[in-house]
Amino acid sequence: MNWEQFLAEGERAVRVVREGLKKRGINAGESIKTVFNTDEDIPVYDRYENKLFWISVKAVSGKVEDTVRQIPSNYRGWMCGEVESKQWVNPPAVIIWYCLKTNVAWGTIPPKRLSTKWIIFPDRHGVVIDKRKTNLIGKTYYIYPSYCVPTSEIFSKDRIIDCIIELAHIS
């Protein structure tokens, strides 16, 4: 898989989740770029088109519950977002992991500032080389610290949808 295919998988996951939310009456918009040149995967608007919050979508290749196979032994949960980006300035209200192979989704509701409750992993900014991106692009890239969401905070699709409906004030 090349880098473009990897990015396309993420975009496809965002599209699938967005369409699912729209079918449930949630005013889910197209991805937007922030002033930090990062994207907010799914902004959610009220009926007057005022942005209420945004949802981060992560494509995964298997069951989120399968922590033995999916997560290395030194991880304690799922990864989400870079500390230096929009997730520090304007964290998402909901994070959704979506498996393209199984069409199964899971989610979590982040604390207001992710780093106050969740572990930041792996190492400090610029210390660890991102081998996958470096190999695909042919230029050295570094891993930025990410929030490690404990597996105990991962919820079913139904629970996350209920949360989104409540946040969007849909009755």
C-alpha positions as CSV (number, residue, x, y, z in Angstrom):
1,M,0.0,0.0,0.0
2,N,1.4,3.4,-0.9
3,W,0.8,6.7,1.0
4,E,-2.1,7.8,-1.3
5,Q,-3.9,4.5,-0.7
6,F,-3.4,4.9,3.0
7,L,-4.9,8.4,3.0
8,A,-7.7,7.2,0.7
9,E,-8.7,4.6,3.3
10,G,-9.0,7.3,5.9
11,E,-11.1,9.5,3.6
12,R,-13.4,6.5,2.8
13,A,-13.9,5.8,6.5
14,V,-14.8,9.4,7.1
15,R,-17.3,9.3,4.2
16,V,-19.0,6.1,5.5
17,V,-19.3,7.5,9.0
18,R,-20.6,10.9,7.8
19,E,-23.3,9.3,5.6
20,G,-24.4,7.1,8.6
21,L,-24.7,10.2,10.8
22,K,-26.7,12.0,8.1
23,K,-29.1,9.0,7.8
24,R,-29.8,9.5,11.5
25,G,-30.7,13.2,11.1
26,I,-27.4,14.6,12.2
27,N,-26.2,17.7,10.3
28,A,-22.7,16.2,9.5
29,G,-20.7,18.4,7.2
30,E,-17.7,17.9,4.9
31,S,-14.2,17.9,6.4
32,I,-12.7,21.3,6.9
33,K,-9.1,22.5,7.2
34,T,-8.1,24.5,10.3
35,V,-5.7,27.4,10.6
36,F,-3.1,24.7,11.7
37,N,-3.5,23.0,8.3
38,T,-5.1,20.0,9.9
39,D,-8.5,18.7,9.3
40,E,-11.6,18.3,11.3
41,D,-13.0,15.1,9.9
42,I,-16.7,15.6,10.5
43,P,-18.0,19.0,11.8
44,V,-21.5,18.8,13.2
45,Y,-23.8,21.8,12.8
46,D,-27.1,22.9,14.2
47,R,-30.0,23.6,11.9
48,Y,-28.8,27.2,11.4
49,E,-25.4,25.9,10.2
50,N,-23.5,26.9,13.3
51,K,-20.7,24.5,14.1
52,L,-21.5,22.7,17.4
53,F,-18.5,20.3,17.6
54,W,-16.5,17.9,15.4
55,I,-15.8,14.2,15.2
56,S,-12.5,12.6,14.6
57,V,-12.6,9.4,12.5
58,K,-9.8,6.8,12.5
59,A,-9.7,3.9,10.0
60,V,-8.7,0.6,11.6
61,S,-8.1,-2.8,10.0
62,G,-9.7,-5.1,12.6
63,K,-11.7,-5.4,15.8
64,V,-11.0,-2.7,18.3
65,E,-11.9,-5.1,21.1
66,D,-9.1,-7.5,19.9
67,T,-6.4,-5.7,21.9
68,V,-4.1,-8.8,21.9
69,R,-3.7,-8.8,18.1
70,Q,-4.3,-5.2,17.4
71,I,-2.3,-3.3,20.0
72,P,1.4,-3.9,20.8
73,S,2.0,-5.1,24.4
74,N,3.4,-1.8,25.5
75,Y,0.3,0.1,24.5
76,R,-2.6,0.4,26.9
77,G,-5.2,1.7,24.4
78,W,-6.0,3.1,21.0
79,M,-4.1,6.0,19.5
80,C,-5.7,9.3,18.4
81,G,-4.3,12.5,17.0
82,E,-1.2,14.6,17.4
83,V,-0.6,16.8,20.5
84,E,0.8,19.7,18.4
85,S,-2.3,19.9,16.2
86,K,-5.9,20.9,16.5
87,Q,-6.6,18.2,19.0
88,W,-4.9,20.3,21.6
89,V,-6.4,23.6,20.6
90,N,-9.8,22.3,19.7
91,P,-10.2,18.7,20.7
92,P,-13.0,16.6,19.1
93,A,-16.2,15.9,21.0
94,V,-16.2,12.3,19.8
95,I,-13.6,9.9,18.3
96,I,-14.8,7.1,16.1
97,W,-12.8,4.1,14.9
98,Y,-14.2,2.5,11.8
99,C,-13.2,-0.9,10.3
100,L,-13.5,-0.8,6.5
101,K,-13.3,-4.6,6.3
102,T,-16.1,-5.4,8.8
103,N,-18.1,-2.2,8.6
104,V,-18.0,-2.1,12.4
105,A,-17.5,1.2,14.4
106,W,-16.5,2.0,18.0
107,G,-16.1,5.3,19.7
108,T,-15.1,7.3,22.7
109,I,-16.0,10.6,24.2
110,P,-12.8,12.5,25.0
111,P,-12.2,14.6,28.1
112,K,-12.2,18.4,27.4
113,R,-8.4,18.4,27.1
114,L,-7.2,15.0,26.2
115,S,-3.8,15.1,27.8
116,T,-5.3,15.8,31.3
117,K,-6.8,12.3,31.5
118,W,-5.3,10.1,28.8
119,I,-1.7,9.0,28.3
120,I,0.4,10.8,25.7
121,F,2.4,8.3,23.7
122,P,4.9,7.4,22.2
123,D,7.9,9.7,22.8
124,R,8.5,13.5,22.7
125,H,8.0,15.4,19.4
126,G,10.5,14.4,16.7
127,V,12.2,11.6,18.6
128,V,10.8,8.5,16.9
129,I,10.9,8.1,13.1
130,D,7.6,7.3,11.5
131,K,8.9,4.3,9.6
132,R,5.7,3.7,7.6
133,K,5.4,7.2,6.3
134,T,9.2,7.5,5.8
135,N,9.3,4.3,3.7
136,L,6.3,5.2,1.6
137,I,7.4,8.8,0.8
138,G,11.1,8.4,0.9
139,K,11.8,11.4,3.2
140,T,12.2,11.2,7.0
141,Y,9.1,11.9,9.0
142,Y,8.7,11.8,12.8
143,I,5.9,10.5,15.0
144,Y,4.2,13.2,17.0
145,P,2.9,12.3,20.4
146,S,-0.6,10.9,20.3
147,Y,-3.3,10.4,22.9
148,C,-3.6,6.8,24.0
149,V,-7.3,6.1,24.7
150,P,-7.7,3.4,27.3
151,T,-9.6,0.4,26.1
152,S,-12.0,0.8,29.0
153,E,-13.2,4.1,27.4
154,I,-14.1,2.5,24.1
155,F,-17.9,2.3,23.6
156,S,-20.2,0.6,21.1
157,K,-21.5,2.3,18.0
158,D,-25.0,2.7,19.5
159,R,-23.7,4.4,22.6
160,I,-21.6,6.8,20.6
161,I,-24.5,7.6,18.3
162,D,-26.6,8.3,21.3
163,C,-23.9,10.7,22.6
164,I,-23.7,12.5,19.2
165,I,-27.5,12.9,19.1
166,E,-27.4,14.3,22.6
167,L,-24.5,16.7,21.8
168,A,-26.3,17.8,18.6
169,H,-29.6,18.5,20.6
170,I,-31.6,16.2,18.3
171,S,-34.7,14.7,19.8
